[in-house]
Amino acid sequence: MTPEELQEQAEKRRAEQKDTPHQIRVCVAAGCISTQSDQVKEALVKGLSPELQKTCQVNGVGCMGLCKEGPLVSVDDTLYKAVSAADAPELINSLSQTPVQRLLCDSKAPFFSRQKKIVLENSGKINPEVIEDYIAADGYVALHKALAEMTPLQVNEQVTISGLRGRGGAGFPTGLKWSTVAKGAAGQKYVICNADEGDPGAFMDRSVLESDPHRVLEGMAIAGYAVGANQGYIYIRAEYPLAIQRLKLAIRQAERLELLGKNIFGTTFSFHVELRIGAGAFVCGEETALIASIEGKRGTPRPRPPFPAESGLWGRPTLINNVETFANIAPILRNGGSWFAGIGTEKSKGTKVFALAGKITNTGLIEIPMGITLREIIFDIGGGIPDGRKFKAVQTGGPSGGCIPEQYLDMPIDYESLAKAGSIMGSGGMIVMDDTSCMVDVAKFFMEFCMTESCGKCVPCRVGTVQLHGLLCRITDGTATMDDLSQLEELCDMVRSTSLCGLGQTAPNPVVSTLRYFKEEYLAHIQEKRCLAGVCKITVPHAAGVSR
Ligand SMILES: Cc1cc2nc3c(=O)[nH]c(=O)nc-3n(C[C@H](O)[C@H](O)[C@H](O)COP(=O)(O)O)c2cc1C
């Protein structure tokens, strides 16, 4: 495809959209499909009379964010929630008429108005299965700009200026990683997109891939150009069939239009993307384990250095970034690195996508500028805690993260402040807990996850997580002593400092953070044989003052 053809394609699609007076958009991302949005879409398509078919288009689109209220449907500028197939005739009748009051969803509510969308700018607007929709939304313009107007070094410079940090968890500066791979040994290099997303409560990457797959492919191709790689892999877990299906389609479409493949935009740059399906092991999200898995070996980590940037896939320099990291690239190139650096805080630039889950009114997916406070996220955007209950803590960063108590609600969200509070940004899972949660039980849940997901390669993680889990079980069932508590604390230190990879090194984090802020709950289980939240079944016989 030539740049002129790309522009022509975009204008044609925009004109088509403009010429259709009515647009009905139905969310067909996994969350809404689980509440039968596909049937809603079918009913809407079938319900259009031949006359209306000329003036109204029904499209499946990506995630609109408010997953809890799905299926979400927008009819022109009006948003509807909890729509069923039976509502289709009424919605169709409402075209240019009075909206259907009983299904209205307030699109001006803080949930929508307080967000800032960069990564999710097309989600809920474009049809993820139609490449022309992506092109009409300025898709592949950034790739063309990179190839036609910039040297690889200039692309790296813009990514560095943007201040973008990896969204997969550790927050490593993306520009620095790209420059390292670019400077790596000449010859074959690779780009890998890490779409393993194994944290409990996290669904950001899945949603981006289901809602706007071309954005990730475009980011990967730009990365390939910047670092000198002609081959990309997307490592995605088999539990994400819809994302896999849409990615396969998107790759085929981009290849058909020669936006991926050989000699892109008639240049000497070629870039191919293939999928690699993972079996769903948490440790396979760790970069060296992921690389081993792509190589056909057992997915276990290896010590670093060497880092993948120097010696990765088949020993070659390899760039590995998260889905959301790649999804930020096209807008950075389109608008310039300084534009991106103008959003967020001093050290954490841009926006972050979070998956809101747990005891929060608006469960779903949000994107906020770095620097807004936890209170704004949980109470304004998230709508607060349901059923009149009291906020207790928010767990960020999944099994590698920690629980943040009420006293930090006014803390601005960025990498540094979350770490200072004893947690991490992680990949963006945010699980809100109210006063019915027992924090020891929460720590036990995450430890059980790490214990079962430990690959077993190193002793501290293989044995340590089992021991830690055992101690937590003793505390929650009321059989632990104060000695067990000291052992728990010591073992956390040991597992953290001696494990081979990030899984073991961070597995103690949920315990350490709950011990830091909620020690009285540990003490109540041990000394009073009482679970303050009434969650744990204390089984100690004849204990004084036993109660639940
Ligand atoms: C146990 C473990 C699991 C991980 N899982 C993921 C994952 O699912 N997705 C991801 O992008 N990064 C994951 N990471 C981080 C990756 O190792 C790596 O740092 C990341 O993909 C780099 O991309 P980024 O710089 O864009 O964040 C995991 C790390 C560990 C230790």
The ligand as a Gaussian input file, in Angstrom:
#p B3LYP/6-31G(d) Opt

LIG

0 1
 C        6.190000     -13.956000      37.239000
 C        6.155000     -12.846000      36.244000
 C        5.079000     -12.712000      35.387000
 C        5.034000     -11.670000      34.453000
 N        3.948000     -11.574000      33.632000
 C        3.912000     -10.587000      32.691000
 C        2.818000     -10.484000      31.798000
 O        1.874000     -11.263000      31.868000
 N        2.832000      -9.482000      30.886000
 C        3.873000      -8.591000      30.783000
 O        3.875000      -7.738000      29.922000
 N        4.908000      -8.679000      31.632000
 C        4.960000      -9.639000      32.562000
 N        6.039000      -9.730000      33.394000
 C        7.143000      -8.769000      33.194000
 C        8.028000      -9.235000      32.035000
 O        9.008000     -10.109000      32.558000
 C        8.721000      -8.064000      31.345000
 O        9.331000      -7.259000      32.288000
 C        7.770000      -7.213000      30.498000
 O        7.061000      -7.978000      29.563000
 C        8.567000      -6.148000      29.768000
 O        7.713000      -5.302000      29.063000
 P        7.540000      -3.769000      29.442000
 O        8.902000      -3.175000      29.559000
 O        6.759000      -3.201000      28.297000
 O        6.787000      -3.731000      30.730000
 C        6.101000     -10.750000      34.366000
 C        7.181000     -10.868000      35.248000
 C        7.204000     -11.889000      36.178000
 C        8.361000     -11.993000      37.092000

